[in-house]
Amino acid sequence: MAKVFHSPTRSDARNDRHPLREQFSPEPLGRKTPKSKTPGRPSDRFITDRSAMDFNIANYMLAGLEENAVNNGSVHSPSKEEYKKQLAENLLRCNNHQRQSRILAFKSKPPPPPEGFENSQLLTADEDGPVTSVHWAPDGRYLAVGLNNADVQLWDSQELRQLRSLKGHSARVGSLAWNGPVLSSGSRDSSIINHDVRIRDHVIGRMEAHEQEVCGLKWSPSGHQLASGGNDNLLYIWDASAASNQGPSPYLLRLDDHRAAVKALAWCPFQSNLLASGGGTADRCIKFWNTHTGVCLNSIDTQSQVCALQWSKHEREILSSHGFSQNQLCLWKYPSMVKLAELTGHTSRVLHLAQSPDGYTIASAAGDETLRFWKVFGDPEALKAKSRSKAKEVGSVLHSLTRIR
């Protein structure tokens, strides 16, 4: 059956005055309708007009490719198909093998690292991922990795191999914390499991008190207490002896002052019973607790969602990272909680903070898919120079005292 191509006329354009149609109409509105070549006979709108024909479509159909297009319910020219292909490859890139595909990327592929800074890739969690938590063992060699499929994997970073997989949870593992050879994992199933990674039957205890996902988990520096925060707005303090209980583990303290999820937790390095905790968007507060008595010592409204906390190892300072609305990092003086500095640069909430072993550099990870490194807790060279200067002053004073005698 022959196909008829419709050439729009002035009356058609007048009834549908869309600006794009006016601009690209085969018969512009400002031009008069041509007269018929046959005198006394008006032009017939059902006779095809060569200027209105799409030769790409005609060639496409003559090539015998129209069958697939008809079956798909549409006919497209090769140029349009190529355009769609380019669009899909460059803008709408999607990997069907991954559970979470991405429509738009924030940035293009990052540049390669400088020579000498390349690191071998440890793992790729395509089928079991995404990775939902990571935590280094105290020796700095072994890495615990929590996954979306409820497993915890233990990896050797030197030999670049997986040592074992720790099972026990029924939902994603969003928080991890080491206490010697014992690894504690907090899950979306609202439970905390303690794994002794040295033995075959690794599950040595289970802590159950939270009603929603456990999103924060930190052992105290002494290893005597464990703090856990959850999406139920609750903060629990557990004794280390509860880590090896096979039955229901009793908690030491149940703290319910926060009004949003408690993800940010940090134990003070210079006072063993001092814990800082941060609340989510509906709370926005940093609270300080005496974990021996359960008393809230202080509470500061930061005016922003608190995502992570880190104490300084060298000064009485604490760093907080935030989400809505400024996605900033704030440095506070403790205990006055005077804001010393505000660091900006991230464009999405700053979900995690990690401190370098020497305590001077902080790495921040945010939802904008960037890592940023900050020398927020001082410069080691400057501190060394300051220490040398003080030593000289003390030496000078002692020398003066000796001369007076």
N, C-alpha and C positions, 0 to 999 in steps of 0.2 A: 504493500500500500504506500502510495506516494505521500510524503510529508509536506505540509504547507507551512511556509514561514510567513509570519505576520509582520508586515511593515507598519509601524505606528504612524498615524496621521495627526493632523493638528487637533482634531476633536479628541483623540485619545490622550494626547499630552495635556489638553486643557482640563480633562477630567481627573488626571492624576499628576499634579504639579509637584513632583518630588524633585529637589534640587539636583540630585545626581542624575536622574533621568533626563532632566532638562539639559544638563551639561553634555551628556553622552548620547543623546537621542540622535538616531540617523537623520532625523529631520528637525533641525533646530526650530525653536518657537518663532524666532524672528524671520524665518524664511517662508515665503508664500508657497502654497501647494502647487507643484508644477502642473501645467495644463496637459491634457491628453494629446498624444501625437495624432490621434484620429479626431478630426474636427467634429464637434457636436457630441462627442462621446466622453463622459467623465472617466477619470482614472479609477481602476478597479482595485480596491484594497486587498482582494484575495489573490491577486496576481503577484508572484514573488518578485521582490526587488533585490537586485544583485548587491546593492550597497548594504542591505540588511542581513546578508548571509554571512555565516561564520564558516570560513573555509577549513579551519582546524577541525570543526565538528564533521564537516563533510568528508574530509580525508580520513578522519577517525572511523567513520561509519563505512566508507568504501574499503578500508583495510580489513574489514570483517571482525572488528573488535567490539562492535556494538552489543553483541550478545551478553558479554559480562556486565556491561553498563546497565542494560535493560534488566538483567537479573538482580542487580543491586538497587534498582529503582531510580537511577539517575544516569545522565550522560554528561561527561566532562571532557573537555579538550585536553590533548597531551600537555599543552603549556600549563593548564590549570593543575593537572596531575603532578607535574614537575614542581610547581609552586607549593602544592600541598606536601610533597615529599621533603622539600627543603625546609618548610615550616616545621614539619615533624622532627627533622633531624637537629635543627638549630634552636627551636623554641620549645616545642612540646616533647622533649626527650623523655622517654619512659622505658623502664626495664621491666618486662613482664615477669622476670624470674625473681624479682624482689617483691617483698610484701608491701613495702611502702615506696611507691614511685613518686617522682618529683615532676611537677609541671614546669616550674621556673626555677632556675638556680640563682643564688645571690650574686655569684661572680663567676668569671671564666676560670679555667683550670689554673691553679697556682703555679708560679714559676718553680723550676727545680731548685733544690737547696744548693748552697755553695759546695764546692769540692771539699770533702773531708767531713761533711755534716750529714751524709746520708746514713739512715738507719734501716736495717733489714726489717721487713714487715713481719710482725709477730703472728697475727691471725686476721682472718677475714670471716666474720660470722654472717654469711649470706643466708643459710637456711635456718640457723638457730637464732639469729639476731632479730632486731638490732641489739647491740651492746647497751645495757641499761645501767651498769655500774662497774667501776674498776677500783682496785685498792692494792698498793704494794705491801708485801710482807716486810716486817722490820729489817730483815737483812738486805733488802733492796734487790734481791735476785728474782724472787718469785712474785708473780702477779695473779691476783684473783680477779676473775671477770664474771660479772653477773649478766645473764641473758634474758631476753624476752620470753624464751620458751621455758623458764623456771629453773634452768640449770645454772650451776656455778662451775666454771672451769678454772683449773690451776695450771699456770704456764711457767716454764723456765725461760727467762729472758736471755740467758747466755747461750743455751743450746737451741733456742727457738723451737721448742716443742711443747706439746700439751702433756702434762703429767697425769692428770686425772680429771674426771667430771664428778661433781658432788650434787647428788639429787636429794630431794626431800620436799621442795616447795611445789605448789600447784599453780603458781602465777609468776609474773615477771619479778626479778630480783633487783630492786632499785637502790639498795644500800648495803655496804659491806664494811666490816671493821675487824682488824686483827688484834689479838691479845696473845702474844707469844705464838705458839703453834696452833692456837685455836682461832678459827675464822668464824665470825658471826655474820649472818646474812638476814636482811629484812626484806619482806616480800609484799606484793600486792594481795597475797592471801591473808594478810594481817598478822602473820607469825614471824618469830625470830628463831632461827636454827643455829646452833653452835656445832661447828665441825672441827674435830681434831684431825688435821690433815696427815698425821703420822700413822694412823691406824686404818685398817680395812673398813671396819664399820664406823664410819667417820661421824655420824650423828650422835653426839653425847648429851645433848639437851635441847629442849624446845621451850621458848618463852611465849606465852599467849596472854595478851591483855588488851592489845589494840583492837579496835572495831573496824578499822579501815587500813589502807596501805601504810606500811612502815617506810617512811621516806627519809628518815635521818637516823644515823647509828654511829656512836662514838664511845670507845673505851677511854677511861681516864688514864693519864700517864702512869699512875701506879699500878694499873691493871685490876684495881679492887672494885670498880664500879663501871657499869655500862649505862649510857643514856640512849633512849630511843624516842624519836618523835614520829608522829603519824598524821595522816590526813584527817583523823578524827579530832584534831586540835589538842591532843593530849601529849604530855611528856612524862615518861616513866624512867625511874632510876632503879637499876637492878644490881644486886650483889653478885660478885664473881662466883660465889658458891652455887648460884642458881644456874650457871652455865652448864653444869654437869647433871642437872636434875632431869630424869627421864619423864617424870610426871609433870603436872602443872607447876610452873615456877612462880613463887610469890615475889612480888616486886617490893622494893623498899619504900618508894614514894610514887604517888600519882599526882601530877601537877597539872591543873586545868585552867590556868590563868590566861592562856593564849586564846584568841578568838578566830584563829585560822590555822592552817596546816603548819606543823613544826618540822621544817626541813633543816634549818641552820642550827648546828650544834658545835660548840668548841669548849674544851676543857682548858682552864687557865694553867700555864706552865709554871707559875711561881706560887700558886696556892691550890693544894690538891683537892679541896672540896668546893672549888668555885667553878660553876658551869654557866656559860652564856648560851642563850637560845634565841632564835629569831622566828617571828610569825609571818604568815603570808599576807595577801592583799588586804583582807578584812581586819588584820591585826596591826601590822607594820612596826611592831615593837621589838626591841632587844631587851631581854630580861636576864638578870643575873641572880643565880640561885646558890644558896648554901645547901649542898646535897647531904649534909649530915642532919640538918634540921628541917629542910624543906621550905625554909623562909626565902621569899623573894626579896633580895637586897636592894634592887633598883630596877626601874623600867623606863626606857627611853622610846618615845614615839619618833621614828625616823621619817615619817611621812611617805614611806615607800615600802613595797614588798621586800622582805628580808629573805634572801636566797641562800647565803653562805656567810660563815664567820671564820676568821683566823686571828689568833693571838700572836703578838710579836714575841720572839724568843729573847730579844735584847732590851726592849723598853716596855714600860707599862702602857701598851697601846693595843687596840684591837681594830681589825679591818672588817668591814661589812660590805657585801655585794647586794645589789638591788635589782628589782624589775621595774614594773610600771611605777612612775612614769618617765624617769630619767635614765634608767639602766646604768647607774653609776656605781663607783666604789667610794666608800667613805672611811676615813681614818679618824679614830676617836682616841682621846686621852683617857686612860682609866686611873682612878674611879670617877673623875669629874665629868666624863663624857662630853668634854668640849670637842667640837669637830675641828680637827687639825687640817684636813685636806679633803677635797672632793675630786675624784678622778673620773673623767668621762672619755668616751671613745666608742664603746659598744653601742649598737643600735637595737639590741634586743636584750631581754633579761639575762643577767649574769648568773648562771645557774651554779657554777662550781668555782672554788678557789683551792689552789694547792701551793704549799710553801716549799721552797728549795731546802735541801739539807742544812745549808749554812744559815738559814733563817732570814736572808736579806731580800730575796726575790719572791714575788708572788705571780703565779700563773692564773689567769682567769679564763674561763670557758663560757661562752654565751650562746644564746639561741640564734645569733647572727652567723654562726658557723666559723667563728674566729677564735684564736687563742691570742691573748695579749700578756706580755710580761712586764711587771712593774717593780722597780726598785723602791718600794714604798717604806721598807723598814730600815732605811739608811744605807750608806755606802761603806762596805767593809774597809776600804782603804782610808776613807775619812775617819772612821772610828779608830783604826790603828794609829793614825797620825794624832788623833785626840788623846789616845792612851799614852803615846810617847811623850806628848807635851805635858800631860799631867805627871808622868813619871819624872820628867826633868824638873818640874816645879817642886815636887816632893823632895827630890835630891838636892835642889838648891836650898830649900828650907832646912833640911838636915845638916847641910854643910855650914850654913849660917849659925845654927845652934851650936855646932861643934866649935866654931871659932870663938863664939861668945864665952863658952866654958874655958 
